[in-house]
């Protein structure tokens, strides 16, 4: 049985043991549903834990606690941000987003387009994945209900200039939604300073539990709930609150520190340098501080990424190819294609995403096996060199 090197942390991460310990009491001891004043002890204990968790998450992004709405994760947060804005502002029927967004943004936009609820402008990106700011200025008008641009890309790690985008939106008086699922805790975020009106985040991307996320909703913003019932989450998201999840979310935020980010950054740069030594290898996305600290995306020409993935998996190395959300289809990555690359480049790409638990020794093991796998596949590749 080969050793396991898990390099798919942009999809999901291992639960931190400290996070698990923080959650246990709310599964086994204080398992009541949160109640307000004059409730029973179990409910009050749950309510206290929920609000303390909300405050911890809010503090990390410079928000007020009552502006943080707990959801089931990034996909729900993105849906609530976009659909909730459209439903609450029916006099405005124009959305601006980019061509490289996560599918939970792009598919919502396309769905609203098909039903005739919305006209969508898709911003182009350059060869490293940065949006065209001049196009953003030209496309945005008084008819625009929302601008939705991700903070960092899920495939190539490109970090957008959110502060500048927020400034443009603020000047145009158009609400600004940011999908920060990949960047949260890895890149500093202050919603007030960056003029962000809506912000999507999720816990399981940084060693928190699955099934819990949050949406920052700026005070006073018009947003219609998608899930209605009783008055949970300030009326934005009805349903019994996930107390263990919220507690784990907050704990995961608290245990992140700069040394972990620097550790991932060092491993990222080392792995990137070594993988690019493989003949006919190309880096997708930028280098340095404008790239997520844990992301490496390489196109290996003359091989199929799916074959690379499967052969590495047999050697215990877990990576993704193309778009992680499309890995079960033959569709090429929309992100790689948006960079201006060809279909074969998209199909030949592999993403290596790191966590605080990875080691330098694992990077060497990965490089050695990637080089061997790519060489073997090129011998039998139907694509000529």
Order of alpha helices (4+ residues) and beta strands (2+ residues): beta-alpha-alpha-beta-alpha-beta-alpha-beta-alpha-beta-alpha-beta-beta-beta-alpha-alpha-beta-beta-alpha-beta-beta-alpha-alpha-beta-alpha
